[in-house]
Amino acid sequence: MKILISVDIEGVAGVFHSQQVRAGNPEYERARRWMTDEANAAIAGAFEGGAAEVYVNDSHGDFRNLLPDVLDARAQVIQGKPRYLSMVAGVDLGVDGVCMVGYHSRAQGAGILAHTINSFAFAGIAFDGQPMSEAGLYGALAGEYGAPVLMGSGDDVFIAENRALFPQAVFVQTKRATGQTSGISLSPAQSCAAIRAGVVSALENRGNAAPLVWPTPLAVTLHTQSPALADLFCQWPAFERVAPTELRFGAPTVEAAVRMLNCCSAMSAMLR
């Protein structure tokens, strides 16, 4: 059995502020260690649950956050960008399931450090009218490769947003949001223990999980953070301008939609 573990940072226990998730800040160095520890907990749970191979995808920011020399040596780490499958790169290696560790709620959500892909550029993303978080986007992309989401960890808002999309998944609550930059968290040690147990349980019950198969082709709605960003993205002829900050485009597959969105994210650097 092969398992892919996708690791973000905003949902990690003890992480509440943007300085903790951006390189160059002293607090970031501590937070990336907590992120690596939660990845290790998931790795340990995966092997305990019967995995023969484990891939760990560094899924935050520039995808260079996890500490390879601290990671469990039994796993293989996927880092760096650009890469076509982004937060689920490695799902194309024939994995049997995906675990999402340290994830967060969607843009405009009530969760801690809530955003979708790019907080500077995107105010919201919807597939066929349904608002999507990063977990939803990448869970649907994994589904195109036949891999179900088996487990997810993060705050209570992340879990509430995604339980219906992944009803068979095991969710681990690492903290409870009381605001965009405040909440009540487990200790790092408690969080790691809960993640490890959650992954073990998820793998033991993986036979009940089904991939999220999104109907295609699909209609994508993108809400931008400003009209200027919409101006920029509409340089791409595939986009239809619906409103000053609302765009639409069609995509033949989830993978195509995600790749287009990530291209827009990269383009937005022009306006920073």
MIDOSE-1310 file (N, C-alpha, C; in nm, 2 decimals, decimal comma, always signed):
residues 272
mkil	+0,08/-0,12/+0,00/+0,00/+0,00/+0,00/+0,09/+0,12/+0,00; +0,06/+0,22/-0,09/+0,13/+0,35/-0,10/+0,03/+0,46/-0,05; +0,09/+0,55/+0,03/+0,01/+0,66/+0,09/+0,09/+0,79/+0,06; +0,01/+0,89/+0,03/+0,06/+1,02/+0,01/+0,01/+1,11/+0,12
isvd	+0,10/+1,18/+0,19/+0,07/+1,27/+0,30/+0,10/+1,41/+0,25; +0,00/+1,50/+0,24/+0,01/+1,63/+0,19/+0,01/+1,72/+0,32; +0,12/+1,80/+0,34/+0,13/+1,88/+0,46/+0,13/+2,03/+0,44; +0,04/+2,09/+0,50/+0,03/+2,24/+0,50/+0,07/+2,29/+0,64
iegv	+0,07/+2,42/+0,66/+0,11/+2,47/+0,79/+0,01/+2,54/+0,87; -0,09/+2,60/+0,81/-0,19/+2,69/+0,88/-0,27/+2,61/+0,98; -0,29/+2,48/+0,95/-0,37/+2,40/+1,04/-0,29/+2,33/+1,15; -0,16/+2,35/+1,16/-0,07/+2,29/+1,25/-0,10/+2,35/+1,39
agvf	-0,10/+2,26/+1,50/-0,12/+2,31/+1,63/-0,02/+2,42/+1,67; -0,07/+2,52/+1,73/+0,01/+2,63/+1,78/+0,04/+2,74/+1,68; -0,01/+2,73/+1,55/+0,00/+2,83/+1,45/-0,12/+2,91/+1,44; -0,10/+3,05/+1,45/-0,22/+3,14/+1,45/-0,19/+3,26/+1,37
hsqq	-0,07/+3,30/+1,34/-0,04/+3,43/+1,29/+0,05/+3,42/+1,16; +0,03/+3,52/+1,07/+0,10/+3,51/+0,94/+0,25/+3,51/+0,95; +0,30/+3,57/+1,06/+0,45/+3,56/+1,08/+0,50/+3,42/+1,10; +0,41/+3,33/+1,15/+0,45/+3,19/+1,17/+0,46/+3,11/+1,04
vrag	+0,40/+3,16/+0,93/+0,39/+3,08/+0,81/+0,47/+3,14/+0,70; +0,54/+3,25/+0,72/+0,62/+3,31/+0,62/+0,77/+3,31/+0,65; +0,85/+3,26/+0,56/+0,99/+3,25/+0,58/+1,05/+3,39/+0,60; +1,15/+3,40/+0,68/+1,22/+3,52/+0,72/+1,18/+3,58/+0,85
npey	+1,08/+3,51/+0,91/+1,03/+3,55/+1,05/+1,09/+3,45/+1,15; +1,14/+3,49/+1,26/+1,19/+3,39/+1,36/+1,09/+3,29/+1,40; +0,96/+3,33/+1,41/+0,86/+3,24/+1,45/+0,83/+3,13/+1,35; +0,86/+3,16/+1,22/+0,84/+3,06/+1,12/+0,93/+2,94/+1,14
erar	+1,05/+2,96/+1,18/+1,15/+2,85/+1,20/+1,09/+2,75/+1,30; +1,03/+2,80/+1,41/+0,97/+2,71/+1,51/+0,85/+2,64/+1,45; +0,76/+2,72/+1,38/+0,64/+2,66/+1,32/+0,67/+2,55/+1,22; +0,78/+2,57/+1,14/+0,81/+2,47/+1,04/+0,86/+2,34/+1,10
rwmt	+0,92/+2,35/+1,22/+0,95/+2,23/+1,30/+0,83/+2,16/+1,35; +0,73/+2,24/+1,40/+0,60/+2,17/+1,44/+0,53/+2,11/+1,32; +0,54/+2,17/+1,20/+0,49/+2,11/+1,08/+0,56/+1,98/+1,05; +0,69/+1,98/+1,06/+0,77/+1,86/+1,03/+0,73/+1,75/+1,13
dean	+0,71/+1,79/+1,26/+0,67/+1,69/+1,36/+0,54/+1,63/+1,33; +0,44/+1,71/+1,28/+0,31/+1,65/+1,25/+0,32/+1,56/+1,13; +0,41/+1,60/+1,03/+0,43/+1,51/+0,92/+0,49/+1,38/+0,97; +0,58/+1,38/+1,06/+0,64/+1,26/+1,11/+0,53/+1,17/+1,19
aaia	+0,44/+1,24/+1,25/+0,34/+1,16/+1,32/+0,25/+1,09/+1,22; +0,22/+1,16/+1,11/+0,14/+1,10/+1,00/+0,21/+0,98/+0,94; +0,34/+1,00/+0,92/+0,43/+0,90/+0,86/+0,42/+0,77/+0,95; +0,45/+0,80/+1,08/+0,45/+0,68/+1,17/+0,31/+0,61/+1,17
gafe	+0,20/+0,69/+1,17/+0,07/+0,63/+1,16/+0,05/+0,55/+1,03; +0,10/+0,60/+0,92/+0,08/+0,53/+0,79/+0,15/+0,40/+0,80; +0,28/+0,39/+0,84/+0,35/+0,26/+0,85/+0,28/+0,17/+0,95; +0,24/+0,22/+1,06/+0,17/+0,14/+1,16/+0,04/+0,09/+1,11
ggaa	-0,02/+0,16/+1,02/-0,15/+0,12/+0,96/-0,14/+0,03/+0,84; -0,01/+0,00/+0,80/+0,01/-0,10/+0,70/+0,07/-0,05/+0,57; +0,11/+0,07/+0,56/+0,17/+0,12/+0,44/+0,31/+0,06/+0,41; +0,33/+0,04/+0,29/+0,47/-0,01/+0,25/+0,55/+0,10/+0,20
evyv	+0,49/+0,20/+0,14/+0,56/+0,32/+0,09/+0,48/+0,45/+0,13; +0,56/+0,55/+0,17/+0,49/+0,68/+0,21/+0,57/+0,79/+0,14; +0,49/+0,87/+0,07/+0,54/+1,00/+0,01/+0,48/+1,12/+0,09; +0,57/+1,21/+0,12/+0,53/+1,33/+0,19/+0,54/+1,45/+0,10
ndsh	+0,43/+1,52/+0,08/+0,43/+1,64/-0,01/+0,43/+1,77/+0,07; +0,54/+1,85/+0,06/+0,55/+1,98/+0,12/+0,45/+2,07/+0,05; +0,34/+2,11/+0,11/+0,23/+2,18/+0,04/+0,21/+2,32/+0,09; +0,31/+2,39/+0,14/+0,29/+2,53/+0,19/+0,38/+2,62/+0,11
gdfr	+0,32/+2,73/+0,07/+0,40/+2,84/+0,01/+0,49/+2,80/-0,10; +0,62/+2,82/-0,08/+0,71/+2,78/-0,19/+0,75/+2,63/-0,19; +0,68/+2,56/-0,10/+0,70/+2,41/-0,09/+0,84/+2,37/-0,05; +0,90/+2,45/+0,03/+1,03/+2,43/+0,09/+1,03/+2,46/+0,24
nllp	+0,94/+2,39/+0,31/+0,93/+2,41/+0,45/+0,97/+2,30/+0,54; +0,93/+2,18/+0,50/+0,97/+2,06/+0,58/+1,12/+2,04/+0,59; +1,16/+1,99/+0,70/+1,30/+1,97/+0,73/+1,34/+1,83/+0,69; +1,40/+1,81/+0,58/+1,43/+1,67/+0,53/+1,52/+1,59/+0,63
dvld	+1,61/+1,66/+0,70/+1,70/+1,59/+0,79/+1,63/+1,55/+0,92; +1,51/+1,60/+0,94/+1,43/+1,57/+1,06/+1,32/+1,47/+1,03; +1,28/+1,46/+0,90/+1,17/+1,38/+0,86/+1,21/+1,23/+0,88; +1,11/+1,15/+0,92/+1,12/+1,00/+0,93/+1,19/+0,95/+0,80
araq	+1,30/+0,88/+0,81/+1,38/+0,84/+0,70/+1,31/+0,73/+0,61; +1,20/+0,68/+0,66/+1,13/+0,57/+0,59/+1,05/+0,64/+0,47; +1,02/+0,77/+0,48/+0,94/+0,83/+0,38/+1,02/+0,90/+0,28; +0,96/+0,93/+0,16/+1,03/+1,01/+0,06/+0,95/+1,14/+0,05
viqg	+1,03/+1,25/+0,04/+0,97/+1,39/+0,05/+0,97/+1,45/-0,09; +0,86/+1,52/-0,12/+0,84/+1,59/-0,25/+0,84/+1,74/-0,21; +0,93/+1,81/-0,27/+0,95/+1,96/-0,24/+0,98/+2,04/-0,36; +0,96/+2,17/-0,35/+0,99/+2,26/-0,46/+0,88/+2,28/-0,56
kpry	+0,89/+2,39/-0,64/+0,79/+2,43/-0,74/+0,86/+2,49/-0,85; +0,79/+2,50/-0,97/+0,65/+2,46/-1,00/+0,64/+2,31/-1,02; +0,52/+2,26/-0,99/+0,49/+2,12/-1,02/+0,34/+2,11/-1,06; +0,30/+2,03/-1,16/+0,17/+2,03/-1,21/+0,06/+2,00/-1,11
lsmv	+0,09/+1,90/-1,02/-0,01/+1,85/-0,93/+0,00/+1,92/-0,79; +0,09/+2,01/-0,78/+0,09/+2,10/-0,66/+0,08/+2,03/-0,53; -0,02/+2,06/-0,45/-0,04/+2,00/-0,32/-0,06/+1,85/-0,31; -0,09/+1,79/-0,43/-0,10/+1,64/-0,43/-0,01/+1,58/-0,53
agvd	+0,10/+1,65/-0,56/+0,21/+1,59/-0,64/+0,25/+1,46/-0,57; +0,26/+1,35/-0,65/+0,28/+1,22/-0,59/+0,16/+1,13/-0,61; +0,04/+1,19/-0,62/-0,08/+1,11/-0,64/-0,07/+1,03/-0,77; +0,01/+1,08/-0,86/+0,03/+1,01/-0,99/+0,12/+0,89/-0,98
lgvd	+0,17/+0,86/-0,86/+0,26/+0,74/-0,84/+0,19/+0,62/-0,80; +0,05/+0,62/-0,82/-0,03/+0,50/-0,79/-0,06/+0,48/-0,64; -0,08/+0,59/-0,57/-0,10/+0,58/-0,43/-0,25/+0,53/-0,40; -0,26/+0,48/-0,28/-0,39/+0,42/-0,25/-0,48/+0,51/-0,16
gvcm	-0,42/+0,62/-0,12/-0,50/+0,72/-0,05/-0,41/+0,84/-0,01; -0,48/+0,95/+0,03/-0,42/+1,07/+0,06/-0,46/+1,11/+0,21; -0,36/+1,16/+0,28/-0,38/+1,22/+0,41/-0,34/+1,37/+0,41; -0,43/+1,45/+0,45/-0,41/+1,60/+0,45/-0,38/+1,65/+0,59
vgyh	-0,26/+1,69/+0,62/-0,22/+1,73/+0,75/-0,19/+1,88/+0,75; -0,24/+1,95/+0,86/-0,22/+2,09/+0,87/-0,30/+2,18/+0,78; -0,41/+2,13/+0,73/-0,49/+2,21/+0,64/-0,58/+2,31/+0,71; -0,64/+2,40/+0,63/-0,71/+2,51/+0,69/-0,84/+2,54/+0,61
sraq	-0,93/+2,63/+0,66/-1,05/+2,66/+0,59/-1,03/+2,75/+0,47; -1,14/+2,76/+0,39/-1,13/+2,84/+0,27/-1,13/+2,99/+0,28; -1,10/+3,06/+0,17/-1,10/+3,20/+0,17/-1,24/+3,25/+0,22; -1,24/+3,36/+0,30/-1,36/+3,42/+0,35/-1,43/+3,33/+0,46
gagi	-1,36/+3,22/+0,49/-1,41/+3,13/+0,60/-1,38/+3,19/+0,74; -1,43/+3,12/+0,84/-1,41/+3,17/+0,98/-1,29/+3,10/+1,05; -1,22/+3,02/+0,97/-1,11/+2,95/+1,03/-0,98/+3,03/+1,05; -0,88/+2,97/+1,12/-0,76/+3,04/+1,14/-0,68/+3,05/+1,01
laht	-0,63/+3,17/+0,98/-0,55/+3,19/+0,86/-0,62/+3,14/+0,74; -0,75/+3,15/+0,73/-0,83/+3,10/+0,62/-0,79/+3,17/+0,49; -0,78/+3,09/+0,38/-0,75/+3,14/+0,25/-0,76/+3,02/+0,15; -0,76/+3,05/+0,02/-0,76/+2,94/-0,08/-0,65/+2,97/-0,18
insf	-0,54/+2,89/-0,18/-0,42/+2,90/-0,26/-0,34/+3,02/-0,24; -0,40/+3,14/-0,26/-0,33/+3,27/-0,26/-0,41/+3,38/-0,19; -0,38/+3,41/-0,07/-0,46/+3,51/+0,00/-0,45/+3,65/-0,06; -0,34/+3,68/-0,13/-0,33/+3,81/-0,19/-0,43/+3,82/-0,31
afag	-0,44/+3,71/-0,38/-0,51/+3,72/-0,51/-0,65/+3,67/-0,51; -0,68/+3,57/-0,44/-0,81/+3,50/-0,45/-0,90/+3,52/-0,33; -1,02/+3,57/-0,35/-1,12/+3,58/-0,24/-1,22/+3,47/-0,24; -1,21/+3,38/-0,34/-1,30/+3,26/-0,34/-1,29/+3,19/-0,47
iafd	-1,31/+3,06/-0,46/-1,31/+2,97/-0,58/-1,43/+2,88/-0,56; -1,51/+2,85/-0,67/-1,62/+2,76/-0,67/-1,61/+2,67/-0,79; -1,65/+2,54/-0,77/-1,67/+2,45/-0,88/-1,82/+2,43/-0,90; -1,87/+2,46/-1,01/-2,01/+2,44/-1,04/-2,10/+2,50/-0,93
gqpm	-2,05/+2,62/-0,88/-2,13/+2,69/-0,78/-2,10/+2,65/-0,64; -2,02/+2,55/-0,62/-1,99/+2,51/-0,48/-1,86/+2,57/-0,43; -1,86/+2,65/-0,33/-1,73/+2,70/-0,28/-1,64/+2,59/-0,24; -1,51/+2,61/-0,28/-1,41/+2,50/-0,26/-1,29/+2,56/-0,17
seag	-1,25/+2,47/-0,08/-1,13/+2,50/-0,01/-1,01/+2,43/-0,08; -0,89/+2,44/-0,03/-0,78/+2,37/-0,09/-0,80/+2,22/-0,07; -0,86/+2,18/+0,04/-0,88/+2,04/+0,06/-0,98/+1,98/-0,05; -1,08/+2,06/-0,08/-1,18/+2,02/-0,18/-1,12/+2,02/-0,32
lyga	-1,04/+2,12/-0,35/-0,98/+2,13/-0,48/-0,88/+2,01/-0,50; -0,80/+1,99/-0,41/-0,70/+1,88/-0,42/-0,75/+1,75/-0,39; -0,85/+1,74/-0,31/-0,92/+1,61/-0,30/-0,99/+1,56/-0,42; -1,05/+1,66/-0,50/-1,11/+1,63/-0,63/-1,00/+1,59/-0,73
lage	-0,89/+1,66/-0,72/-0,78/+1,63/-0,82/-0,72/+1,49/-0,79; -0,71/+1,46/-0,66/-0,66/+1,32/-0,62/-0,77/+1,22/-0,67; -0,90/+1,25/-0,66/-1,00/+1,16/-0,71/-0,99/+1,13/-0,86; -0,94/+1,22/-0,94/-0,92/+1,19/-1,08/-0,81/+1,09/-1,10
ygap	-0,73/+1,07/-1,00/-0,62/+0,97/-1,01/-0,66/+0,84/-0,93; -0,79/+0,84/-0,88/-0,84/+0,72/-0,82/-0,80/+0,71/-0,67; -0,75/+0,82/-0,61/-0,71/+0,82/-0,47/-0,81/+0,89/-0,38; -0,86/+0,82/-0,28/-0,95/+0,89/-0,19/-0,88/+0,96/-0,08
vlmg	-0,94/+1,07/-0,02/-0,89/+1,13/+0,09/-0,93/+1,05/+0,21; -0,83/+1,00/+0,29/-0,85/+0,91/+0,40/-0,86/+0,99/+0,53; -0,78/+1,10/+0,54/-0,77/+1,16/+0,67/-0,74/+1,31/+0,65; -0,78/+1,40/+0,74/-0,75/+1,54/+0,74/-0,73/+1,59/+0,88
sgdd	-0,64/+1,69/+0,90/-0,62/+1,75/+1,03/-0,62/+1,90/+1,01; -0,67/+1,97/+1,11/-0,67/+2,12/+1,11/-0,77/+2,17/+1,21; -0,81/+2,29/+1,19/-0,91/+2,35/+1,29/-1,05/+2,30/+1,27; -1,14/+2,34/+1,36/-1,28/+2,29/+1,36/-1,35/+2,34/+1,23
vfia	-1,32/+2,46/+1,18/-1,38/+2,52/+1,07/-1,34/+2,44/+0,94; -1,22/+2,41/+0,93/-1,17/+2,32/+0,82/-1,25/+2,19/+0,82; -1,27/+2,13/+0,93/-1,34/+2,00/+0,94/-1,48/+2,02/+0,90; -1,55/+2,12/+0,95/-1,69/+2,14/+0,92/-1,71/+2,17/+0,77
enra	-1,62/+2,24/+0,70/-1,63/+2,27/+0,56/-1,62/+2,14/+0,47; -1,54/+2,05/+0,52/-1,50/+1,94/+0,43/-1,56/+1,80/+0,46; -1,63/+1,79/+0,58/-1,68/+1,66/+0,61/-1,78/+1,60/+0,51; -1,86/+1,69/+0,45/-1,96/+1,64/+0,35/-1,89/+1,59/+0,22
lfpq	-1,78/+1,65/+0,19/-1,70/+1,61/+0,07/-1,63/+1,48/+0,09; -1,59/+1,45/+0,21/-1,51/+1,33/+0,24/-1,57/+1,26/+0,36; -1,69/+1,21/+0,34/-1,77/+1,16/+0,46/-1,70/+1,03/+0,53; -1,62/+0,96/+0,45/-1,56/+0,84/+0,52/-1,42/+0,88/+0,58
avfv	-1,37/+1,00/+0,56/-1,24/+1,03/+0,61/-1,24/+1,05/+0,76; -1,13/+1,02/+0,82/-1,10/+1,05/+0,96/-1,05/+1,19/+0,98; -1,12/+1,27/+1,06/-1,07/+1,41/+1,08/-1,02/+1,42/+1,22; -0,90/+1,50/+1,23/-0,84/+1,52/+1,36/-0,84/+1,67/+1,38
qtkr	-0,90/+1,72/+1,49/-0,91/+1,86/+1,52/-0,79/+1,90/+1,61; -0,70/+1,98/+1,55/-0,58/+2,02/+1,62/-0,60/+2,15/+1,70; -0,70/+2,23/+1,67/-0,73/+2,35/+1,74/-0,87/+2,40/+1,70; -0,92/+2,49/+1,78/-1,06/+2,55/+1,76/-1,04/+2,70/+1,73
atgq	-1,10/+2,75/+1,62/-1,08/+2,89/+1,58/-1,17/+2,97/+1,67; -1,12/+3,08/+1,71/-1,20/+3,19/+1,78/-1,19/+3,32/+1,70; -1,11/+3,32/+1,59/-1,10/+3,43/+1,50/-1,00/+3,39/+1,39; -0,97/+3,49/+1,30/-0,88/+3,46/+1,19/-0,74/+3,44/+1,24
tsgi	-0,70/+3,50/+1,35/-0,57/+3,48/+1,41/-0,57/+3,45/+1,56; -0,67/+3,37/+1,60/-0,68/+3,33/+1,74/-0,75/+3,20/+1,75; -0,72/+3,13/+1,85/-0,79/+3,00/+1,87/-0,74/+2,93/+2,00; -0,79/+2,81/+2,02/-0,75/+2,72/+2,13/-0,69/+2,60/+2,07
slsp	-0,57/+2,57/+2,10/-0,49/+2,47/+2,04/-0,45/+2,35/+2,13; -0,45/+2,23/+2,07/-0,38/+2,13/+2,14/-0,23/+2,16/+2,15; -0,16/+2,10/+2,24/-0,01/+2,12/+2,24/+0,04/+2,04/+2,12; +0,16/+2,08/+2,08/+0,22/+2,00/+1,96/+0,23/+1,85/+1,99
aqsc	+0,26/+1,81/+2,11/+0,27/+1,67/+2,14/+0,13/+1,60/+2,14; +0,03/+1,67/+2,19/-0,10/+1,61/+2,18/-0,15/+1,60/+2,04; -0,12/+1,70/+1,96/-0,16/+1,71/+1,82/-0,10/+1,59/+1,74; +0,03/+1,57/+1,76/+0,10/+1,46/+1,70/+0,05/+1,33/+1,73
aair	+0,02/+1,31/+1,86/-0,04/+1,18/+1,90/-0,18/+1,16/+1,84; -0,26/+1,26/+1,83/-0,39/+1,25/+1,77/-0,38/+1,22/+1,62; -0,29/+1,29/+1,55/-0,27/+1,27/+1,41/-0,22/+1,13/+1,38; -0,12/+1,08/+1,46/-0,08/+0,94/+1,44/-0,19/+0,84/+1,45
agvv	-0,27/+0,86/+1,56/-0,38/+0,76/+1,58/-0,49/+0,78/+1,47; -0,51/+0,90/+1,42/-0,61/+0,92/+1,32/-0,57/+0,86/+1,19; -0,44/+0,86/+1,15/-0,39/+0,80/+1,03/-0,40/+0,65/+1,04; -0,37/+0,59/+1,15/-0,38/+0,45/+1,17/-0,53/+0,41/+1,15
sale	-0,62/+0,48/+1,22/-0,76/+0,45/+1,20/-0,81/+0,46/+1,06; -0,76/+0,57/+0,99/-0,80/+0,59/+0,85/-0,76/+0,48/+0,76; -0,63/+0,43/+0,78/-0,58/+0,32/+0,69/-0,65/+0,19/+0,72; -0,68/+0,17/+0,85/-0,75/+0,04/+0,88/-0,89/+0,04/+0,82
nrgn	-0,95/+0,15/+0,80/-1,09/+0,16/+0,75/-1,09/+0,21/+0,60; -0,98/+0,20/+0,53/-0,97/+0,26/+0,40/-1,07/+0,20/+0,30; -1,11/+0,08/+0,33/-1,20/+0,01/+0,23/-1,33/+0,08/+0,22; -1,37/+0,17/+0,32/-1,49/+0,24/+0,32/-1,49/+0,37/+0,25
aapl	-1,36/+0,41/+0,21/-1,34/+0,55/+0,15/-1,35/+0,54/+0,00; -1,41/+0,63/-0,06/-1,42/+0,64/-0,21/-1,36/+0,77/-0,26; -1,30/+0,77/-0,37/-1,24/+0,89/-0,43/-1,35/+0,99/-0,45; -1,32/+1,12/-0,44/-1,41/+1,23/-0,48/-1,40/+1,25/-0,63
vwpt	-1,51/+1,21/-0,70/-1,51/+1,21/-0,84/-1,60/+1,33/-0,88; -1,54/+1,44/-0,93/-1,61/+1,56/-0,97/-1,66/+1,55/-1,11; -1,79/+1,58/-1,14/-1,84/+1,57/-1,28/-1,76/+1,67/-1,37; -1,72/+1,62/-1,49/-1,65/+1,71/-1,58/-1,72/+1,70/-1,72
plav	-1,71/+1,81/-1,80/-1,63/+1,93/-1,77/-1,70/+2,01/-1,66; -1,63/+2,11/-1,60/-1,68/+2,18/-1,49/-1,67/+2,33/-1,51; -1,75/+2,41/-1,45/-1,75/+2,55/-1,45/-1,68/+2,61/-1,33; -1,58/+2,69/-1,34/-1,50/+2,74/-1,23/-1,53/+2,89/-1,22
tlht	-1,57/+2,94/-1,10/-1,58/+3,08/-1,07/-1,47/+3,12/-0,98; -1,41/+3,23/-1,01/-1,30/+3,28/-0,94/-1,33/+3,43/-0,89; -1,33/+3,45/-0,76/-1,35/+3,58/-0,71/-1,21/+3,64/-0,67; -1,17/+3,75/-0,73/-1,04/+3,81/-0,70/-1,05/+3,91/-0,59
qspa	-0,93/+3,94/-0,53/-0,93/+4,04/-0,42/-0,94/+4,18/-0,47; -0,93/+4,21/-0,60/-0,94/+4,34/-0,65/-0,97/+4,34/-0,80; -1,03/+4,45/-0,85/-1,05/+4,46/-0,99/-0,92/+4,45/-1,07; -0,82/+4,50/-1,02/-0,69/+4,50/-1,09/-0,64/+4,36/-1,12
ladl	-0,66/+4,27/-1,02/-0,63/+4,13/-1,04/-0,72/+4,07/-1,15; -0,84/+4,10/-1,15/-0,93/+4,05/-1,25/-0,89/+4,10/-1,39; -0,85/+4,23/-1,40/-0,79/+4,28/-1,52/-0,67/+4,20/-1,57; -0,59/+4,16/-1,48/-0,47/+4,08/-1,51/-0,51/+3,95/-1,56
fcqw	-0,59/+3,87/-1,49/-0,62/+3,74/-1,52/-0,70/+3,73/-1,65; -0,78/+3,84/-1,68/-0,85/+3,84/-1,81/-0,77/+3,86/-1,93; -0,64/+3,88/-1,91/-0,55/+3,87/-2,03/-0,55/+3,73/-2,09; -0,60/+3,64/-2,01/-0,61/+3,50/-2,06/-0,75/+3,49/-2,13
pafe	-0,75/+3,46/-2,26/-0,88/+3,46/-2,33/-0,98/+3,36/-2,28; -0,94/+3,26/-2,20/-1,04/+3,16/-2,15/-1,13/+3,22/-2,05; -1,10/+3,33/-1,99/-1,17/+3,39/-1,88/-1,28/+3,48/-1,93; -1,40/+3,47/-1,86/-1,51/+3,56/-1,89/-1,53/+3,65/-1,76
rvap	-1,54/+3,78/-1,79/-1,55/+3,87/-1,68/-1,70/+3,89/-1,65; -1,74/+3,85/-1,53/-1,88/+3,85/-1,49/-1,92/+3,97/-1,41; -1,82/+4,02/-1,33/-1,84/+4,14/-1,25/-1,70/+4,19/-1,23; -1,68/+4,31/-1,16/-1,55/+4,36/-1,15/-1,45/+4,27/-1,08
telr	-1,49/+4,19/-0,99/-1,40/+4,09/-0,92/-1,44/+3,95/-0,94; -1,52/+3,92/-1,04/-1,57/+3,78/-1,06/-1,55/+3,73/-1,20; -1,48/+3,62/-1,21/-1,44/+3,56/-1,34/-1,49/+3,42/-1,35; -1,52/+3,37/-1,47/-1,55/+3,23/-1,49/-1,47/+3,17/-1,60
fgap	-1,45/+3,04/-1,59/-1,39/+2,97/-1,71/-1,44/+2,83/-1,70; -1,43/+2,76/-1,81/-1,46/+2,62/-1,81/-1,33/+2,54/-1,82; -1,34/+2,42/-1,76/-1,22/+2,33/-1,76/-1,27/+2,19/-1,79; -1,19/+2,11/-1,87/-1,23/+1,98/-1,91/-1,21/+1,88/-1,80
tvea	-1,12/+1,91/-1,70/-1,09/+1,82/-1,59/-1,06/+1,91/-1,47; -1,06/+1,84/-1,35/-1,02/+1,91/-1,23/-0,87/+1,95/-1,24; -0,79/+1,86/-1,30/-0,65/+1,90/-1,31/-0,63/+2,02/-1,39; -0,70/+2,03/-1,50/-0,69/+2,15/-1,58/-0,73/+2,28/-1,50
avrm	-0,84/+2,27/-1,43/-0,89/+2,38/-1,35/-0,78/+2,42/-1,25; -0,73/+2,33/-1,18/-0,63/+2,36/-1,07/-0,50/+2,42/-1,13; -0,46/+2,37/-1,25/-0,34/+2,42/-1,31/-0,36/+2,56/-1,36; -0,48/+2,59/-1,41/-0,52/+2,73/-1,45/-0,52/+2,82/-1,33
lncc	-0,57/+2,78/-1,22/-0,58/+2,86/-1,10/-0,44/+2,89/-1,04; -0,35/+2,79/-1,05/-0,22/+2,81/-1,00/-0,14/+2,90/-1,09; -0,17/+2,90/-1,22/-0,11/+2,99/-1,31/-0,15/+3,14/-1,28; -0,27/+3,16/-1,24/-0,32/+3,29/-1,20/-0,25/+3,33/-1,07
sams	-0,23/+3,24/-0,98/-0,17/+3,27/-0,86/-0,02/+3,32/-0,89; +0,04/+3,25/-0,98/+0,18/+3,30/-1,01/+0,18/+3,43/-1,08; +0,08/+3,46/-1,17/+0,07/+3,58/-1,24/+0,05/+3,70/-1,14; -0,02/+3,67/-1,04/-0,06/+3,78/-0,94/+0,06/+3,85/-0,88
amlr	+0,18/+3,78/-0,89/+0,30/+3,85/-0,84/+0,33/+3,98/-0,91; +0,28/+3,99/-1,03/+0,31/+4,12/-1,10/+0,25/+4,24/-1,03; +0,14/+4,22/-0,95/+0,07/+4,33/-0,89/+0,11/+4,35/-0,74; +0,20/+4,27/-0,69/+0,23/+4,28/-0,55/+0,31/+4,41/-0,52
